[in-house]
Each structure stands twice: as structure tokens, then as C-alpha cells.
Amino acid sequence: MFQVVRNSPKPLGDQLVEEVSRLIESGRLPEGHRLPSVRQLARRAGVSAYTVTTAFQRLGAKGLIEARPGSGYFVARFRRQAARVELGPAPSLDPVLGFTRNLLEQERVVVPAGSGFLPAEWLADGIPSSALSRFGKSGTAFESASLQGDPVLRELLAERLRLANIPVAAQHLVITYGASHAFELIATTLLAAGDAVLVEDPGYFVLPAQLRNRGLRVIPVPRLADGLDLEALEAAAQLHKPRMLFTQTLIHNPTSTSASAARCHGILKIAERYGFLVTEDHVYTDLAHPHSISLAQIDELQRVIYVGSFTKVLGPGLRIGFAAVRDELVRPLLEGKLLGVLSGSALVEFVLREVLDGGKYKRHIERLRDRVAKARASAAQLLTTAGLTVEGAGAEGIFLWSRLPPHVDAERLSLDAQAQGILLAKGALFSPTGQFNDCLRFNVAYAADPALIQFLSSRTARQTI
């Protein structure tokens, strides 16, 4: 009890918080139980008294323990009952919302095989430890953030886009709290309730729910191995007269495939013919081949809105992204941002500025791209051995889109996996039409986990499930 691993990359304080949390949630430390004193626990766990004190403070903030003056620390009463209500299954939730909640609240997840985020240790070298120190010394903490975003940061972003053959000026960029915030701004300021919008099928699973929540009519368009089905796109455009298309041409989520140049040209021709805008999702673009073709490069942001993010490659805690738009679209986005969140985060914008300006970001991405590629190859081989068919040969990025054998039921497989602490991402979640029931999306960083491979092998080997 109260053991920590000294040579683990995880900080000792984090280990201690997780260990005590696990003991409380499992009932091994019951309500009202008195914990060892700070000195006793420090001696028992082999850590400093400061580490224990900090861990106790964090546990108290989570409501797991409480301090009683003159008596010590005790497990908070009624905590386990409250935990069951907070973390238990929520059958009333929409499947997309339920999965997203499980994805973000991973207290019970042992193998996050369906996660959309890379492990923290893969991203550790992305942000220099000196950035926060420089932020404190800069005095920026006492200033309000610019509504449009830090001017120096926007200039750095504009330069990166220009190097990628996308001509854009800093004044055409709006900094957002990640890509999801950018999509929200676009939906609320450039579209109106009742408008038809086109989305990919399969595609990013949160987006259709986000758009429907704004009263928009979501029209799915089939996504093929090399991009959108152009015949289906034209038919949908002719029938529904859409205002906008949302698409991800590079490292598509969930299939990890990228659209061909021919598909990109075809999309833009149809968009021009029927007069709709295109929002191009670039959250994984930095992991793509440097010479990949995108809509924004071809269109030069005349009809295309470029949405970027750094959350996937620097860490989910760094919620920052941006939208690059033509001149007349900047003002409505800024007004929407002002009404929604007032301004951005001076801290996050400063940190990203330090990362991009320091020159280490390129090396970080090169190392990350190489690590993802190696993990992808290894995981694909193991998943194939486990009885699945990995699709998208030659694809890049952090996802593996895999097909189950015909006799395996994905819903039951997912529930059985959840009972063992394995989070699976069912293909139907990514389909607005409920297709792809025989598919799963895997994160390459976790797809080679022995527990996952053993679980899948045991299920696919059966004749019925």
C-alpha cells in the first residue's frame, strides 16, 4: 500500500495521488478512515514530506480526503457514493457524448486504445520547461490577451502557412481555444439555424453533434480512401444547397488517409459551382508528409477556411488553435469570440509563441512523426495477428482504421473491453448514418498493448460472440 516507482517517468507526487485515489475508490480505504501522518507516509513511501503534503492538498481539492485540525487527514465521508454517481455509466447520454466523456475522464481506463491523444511522454520535449518561467518574468500575466490573438504569435503562424504555400497575413488569423472552438465560432457566426452543411461519413465524431446543436442540417457525404466521393458530393450540393462543407483532407480522422490532389481539385470545383464555403480541418497536418496537397494551398483561402490546432502534437492541456480566413470573415469571428469567451489565454499564447519562435518545434515534430510511424507499423502487424483487417495501406498519422471479422459484434466487444479497462472506439461513432459497425479506430500509441492484443485475439478466435 502507498507504493511508488522511483524510476518511473511519472512524478512521485502523481503516483501517490493515483495510488490513494485508487485505494479510496476501491473501498480499501473506507469513509472516515484516518490516513498516516505526512511524516509516516513520507517514510513509508520513500518520498519527501513536501511530496506528501502536496499530494494531500491535491486529494483534498478532489474531495477525496479532508483535513481535521489537530487530528490529521481522513477519507472524506460519502465520497464513494458521490463517485459512483459522477463516474458511473450514463445510459441517457448520446453515444457520441458518452464516448467523449469516457475519453476525457480516463480514471477507469487502463488501455485507452480508442483515444485521440498521444501519451504525455511522447510530447514531453515539445514545450521547453523555461517557457513558463519566461512567462512569469515577462509581465504578460498581468495583461489582458488580445481578442484576435497575440500579434507576434499570429505572425509566426502566418509565416508557417506561407512556407506551406498558403498565402496568408497575420491579420487574417483568429486564435481560438483549439479546433473545436474554431468550429463553434464558424457555426455560430457564418451559418444560421436551418442551413444545410456537409460532413464526411465517416468523419470526426464530435462535429455533427456540435453542428446539430446549433440548429444546422447535417448532410453526410461518403468518404473514400482518397477523399470525398465527388459524385455524392455534387448530388448532395444540388439537392440541399449547402452553405458549407467540413472536411479533413490530410490524415483524416478516423481512417488516417489523405485526399488526393484530384479529389481536392474536384471538391473546389463543386464548391464554386454551388457557392458554398469549405472548412478544412488541419489538426493532424503537422504529422503528414511535408509535401502533401491541401485545399487551402490550391484555393489560397478564397473559399476555404483553414482550421489548425496544436493540441494533438503538444498536449491536450494546451488548448489552442486558429482559423485562417479571408478578410471579410475576420470581423464576424472576432465578434463571436468576444461574445463567447471575451479573449484568449495570454499564458497559452505566450507558451506557443515561445515554442514556435525557439526553433525546437520542427525537431519535435520530426521525432514525433518518426515515432508515430514506427508505432503504426508495429501496431498494424499485431492487430492483423489478432484477427483484424487494418485498412488504409500507406496511410499516416496516429490512427489505425481496422475491420472486425464478420462473426464479432462490435457493441458487445466494446462493452466487454470496457469491463476490463480497455477503451475502444467503435466505427459507428464516426458515422452520421450509423454505418461502419464492423470497424474500430485505434490509437497507434496504445494499439500494441499486450492486454489489448490478448483481449482481441481471444474474442476474434471465437466462432460467435
N, C-alpha and C positions, 0 to 999 in steps of 0.2 A: 504494500500500500504506500502511496505517495512516492513512487519511484520516478526518477528522471534519467535520461540517457545523456551523458555528458558530451559524447562525440557526435550527437545529432545536430543537423543544420538548424533545427528548430530551437529557438531560445529557451533557456531553462524555465523562465517565468511562464511562457506559453504552455510548456509541457505541464507545469504544475497546475495551472488554471484548468487545462483539459482533463487532467487526472482527477482533480477534486470534483469538477463538474460531472464527470462520468460516474464517480462513486455516489454522488448525490442523486443523479437521475436514475441510477440503477437501484437505489434504495439501500445500498450498503452503508451509506451514511444517512441515517433516518432524520426526520424532522426533529429539531431541538437538540441534536447530538452536539456535544462540545468538541471542538476541534483542538488539536495540540496548540500550544502557545507558539508564537513566532520563533522563539529560540529552539523549542523542541522540534518543530517541523523543519527548521533550517538544518539542525543537526541530523535528523532522521533522513532527509532527502539529500544531504550533502551540498546545500546551496547556501548563499549568504542570507542574513536576516533581512536585508533590503529586498532581495528577490521574493521572499515570502511575504513581506509587508505589501509590496506592490501587487502580488498575486491576490492577496486577501482583499485589497481595495477593488481590484477588478471583479472578483467574485461577488463582492458586496454590491457593486454597481449593476451586476446582472440579476440581483435579487436572490442569489443562491445562498448567501450566508449573511449574518448580521452580527454587528459588534455590540456587546453589552458592557458598558463601562464598569471596570473593576472585576469583570468575570471572564472576559475573553471573547472568542468568536464561536458562533453556533450556527448550525444549519438552519436556514430560515424555515419557519413553520408554513405549512400549506404550499410549499414550493413545488412538490412533486405533482400535486393535483393541478396547480396552475400550469405546470409544464405540459401535462397531458392535454390540456385544452389548447395551449399555444402550438404545440408541435405535432399533435395527433392528426390523423387523416381528416381531410375536409371534403367529403363527398359532394358538397354543394358547389364547390369551386368548378369553374370551367376547366377542362383538361389542360388547356394552354396555361392558364393562371396557376393551376395546381402544380404543373411541372416546373414552371418558372420559380415558384416559391420553394420547391424542393431543391432546385438548382442553386438558389441563393442561400438557403438555410440548410447547410450540409452537416448539421450536428450529428445526424444519424447515418450519414453516408460514409462508407468505408472505401468504396471504389467508385469515384464519380465518372464512370465510363461515358456517360452522355453529356458531360459538362461542356460548356462553350468557352471555358477559360483554361489557360495553361497553368501548370503548377508554379507556385511562387518562386521556387528555387531556379526555375528556368528563366525567370525575369529579373533575378536579383541584381545583375550587373547593368540593368537599363537606366537606373536612376542613381547618380552619384550621391554618396552619403553627405557630401559637403553642400548639396543644394539647399537643404533645409536651414543649415547654418547661415548660408549667404542670404537666404530669405529673411531671417531674423535680423541680420545686420543691415539689410537694405532699407528698412523703414517702410517697406511696402505693406506690411501687416496692418499699418495704421491708416492706410489709404483705401478708398473705395475702388473697386475694379471698374474698368471701362465697360460700358454697355456692349460695345461691339467686340471687345476683347483687347488685350494688351497689344499696342501698336507694333512693338518690336517682335512679339510672337507672330502676329499676322504677317509681318514682312518675311520672317523666316519660313512660314508655311507657304506663302506665295512663291518664294524662291524655290522651295522643294517642288511645287507644282510646275513651275516653269521648266525646271530641269527634267520633269517627266513629260515635257511637250504639251503642257496645258497652260496657255497664256492667261494669267490672272494677276490682278493687282491686289495689294493688301486691303484696299477699301472695299473690295468685293467679297471679303471673308467675314463671317459671323462666327464667333467662338461659342460653343454650346457645351452643355453637360453631357457629353457623349453623343453617339449617333441617335439613340432613341429620343433624346431631347430635340435633336435636329428634325427628325421625322415628325415629332409632335408640333414643332413650330411650323413646318411646311403644311401639315394637315389643317392647322387652325388659322393660318394667315393667308395661304394661297388657294385654299379649297373651301367649299361651302357644303353644309349638310345636304345630302341628296346627290352630290356629284358622284359620277362613276370613276373609280380608279382601278387600274390593272395591277395585279400582283402575280408573282411566279408561283407555279404549282409543280413540284414542291418549292418552298422558299423559307425565308426567315420566319419562324413560327409566331413571334410576338406581333409582327407588323399588321397582319389582317385584323387581329383583335383590337389593336391600337387605332386603326383606321375606322373600324365599325363603331368604336366607342365615340368617335367624332361625327357619327351620322352619315358616313360615306358608304356608297355602294361598292363593295369589293367584288371585282370580277377576276377570277383566276385564269391564267394563261399557262398552258403546259410548258415546262422547262425540259429541254432535251439535253443530251450530253454536251453539245457545243453551243448552247444558248437557247433563247426562247424559240418556240415553234412559230415561225413567221406567218404561216397561213392562219393559224389560230389567232395570232395577234391581230392580223388585219381583219379577220372576221369579227373579233370582239370589238375592235375600234369602229368598224362600220355599224355594228348593231347597237352599241352602248354609248357612243360618242363620249369617250372618257376625257377627263381633264388632265389626268396624269398617269404615268406608268412608274412603278417602283421596281427596280431590277438590280441585280448584283452580277456584273459581268465577269469579275475576277474573283477566283476562289469562292465560289458560290456556297452558301450555307443552305442545305446540308450536304450537297454532293461533292464539294471541293473542286468541281470542274470550272473551266473558264470559257467564256464565249469566244467564238472565232471572229476574225475580222469581218468575214462575210455576214455573219449574224448581226454584228454591231452596225454595219452599214445598212442592213435591212431594217433594223429597228428604227434608225434615224429617218429613213425614207418614209416609213409608215407614220412615224410621229409627225413629220412635216405634212404629210398628205392629209392627216386627220386633225392636225392642230392641237396636239396635246404635249405637255411638258414631260420630261423624264427625270426622275430622281435616281441617281446611280449610287449605290451603297458600296463604299470603299473601305470597310472596316478591316479587311484582311489583305488589302493590296500590298502592304509592305512585305508580306511573305510570298508574294508572287514573283515570277521571273521578271527581272528588271525591264525587259523589252516587251512586256505584254501590251496588248492593244485594249483601249477602253473607249467608251462612248464619248467621254469628256475630251479625250485627245482629238477625236475626229470632229466633234461638234464645236469645240473651243468655247463651251459654256454659253452657247446661244439658246439652245433649247434644253440643255442638260443642267441639272443641279448636282454638284459633286458633294457628297457627304463623307467625311473622313472621321476617324477616331483613333486614339492611341491606347484605349482600354485593353485591347486584346494583346498588345505587344509590350506594354509597360506595367500592366496590372489592373485588375477590376476596381481597385481603390482609387485609381487616378481617373475620375470621371471627367473626361474632356474630349471634345470633338469639334468639328467645324462644318459649316456649309459654305461652299463657294458658288456664287450666283452672279448672274448678270446684274448690271447697275440698278435697274428699276425694281428688283426684287429685294434689295438690301433693306430698304426702309420698312416694309411690312414685317419682315423677320425681326428687325430690331424692336418694333412696336410690340410684337407678340412676346418677345423675350422680356421686355420691360414690364408688361402686364403679368407675366408668369413668374419670373424669378428675380426681377429688378436688374441684376447684373450677374457677372460670372464670379469665379473664385480667384482672388488675387494670388492666393497660395498655389493653387494648382497651375494657373497660367504661368507663374514665375518658375515653378519646377520644370514644366515642359519647355519653357524658353531656355532654361539652363541646359537641359538635356540636348535640345537641338543645336544650341549655339556652341556647345562644348566639343562637338565633333565625334563623340563616342557613340552616338546613336546608330550611325551606319555600321560600325563594327558589331554593336549589339544585335542589329537585325541580321547581319550576315551569319553570326554564330547561331542565332535563334533559327534562321531558315535551315541551316545545316543540321541542327539538332532535330528539328521537326521532320526533315526528310529522312533521316536515319530511323527515327522512331516510327515513321509512317511505313517504311519498308518492313521493319521487324513486326509491327502490329498486323499488317496486312497478311503476312505469312502465317502468323499464329491464328488469326481469325479464320483463315482458309482451312488450316488444320483442324480447327474446332467445328468445321462443318458449314461455315457461312460462305457466301459468294461476295467478294469485295468488288464493287463496280467502279467505273471511272479510271480506267488504266491511264497512267500518265498525269493524273491529277496532282495538285499541290495542296499545301495547307494542312490545317490541324484536324480535319475531319475525314473519316472513312465511312462511306455510304455502303452498307452491306445488306445483302438479301438473305433471309432465313430459308431453310429447307421447307418444302410445302407442308410437311406434317406438323410444323411448330407454330403454335398460336402465340403471336407477339404479346397480346394482352396478358395472358397467363404467365408467359415468360417474364414480362416486366414486373408483375406482382410478386412472383417467386424471387426474382432478383432483389426487389426492394426489401423483402423479408430478410435477406442476407446482407443488407447494407450496400447493395450494388445498384447504382442509378443508371437505368437505361433510357435512351431517347427513342421512342417509337416513331417510325416513319410517318404515321398518320398525323402526328402533331404538326408536321411541316406542310401538310396539305390542306388547303382551304376546302377541298372537295372530299376530304376523308380518305384519299387513296393511299397507296404505299403501306398497307397494313403488314406486309411481309418484309419491311425494311427496318433497319436500325441505324442511327447515326452514332459513331464512336469518336471519341477524342483520342488522337494518336498517343498522347502522353500517358493515358491510362489503359489503352486497349490491349496492352501486352501484360497486364497484371495477372499473375498466376491464378489468383482466386477467380477472376473473370473468365479466363480461358477454361479453367476446370469446370466452372458452372455451365458455360455454354456447351462444352463438349459433352457433359453429362445429359444435357437436355436435347441436343440435336441428335444424339445417338439413339434416342428412343423412337419407337415407331409411332407413338401417339403422345400428346402432351395436353 
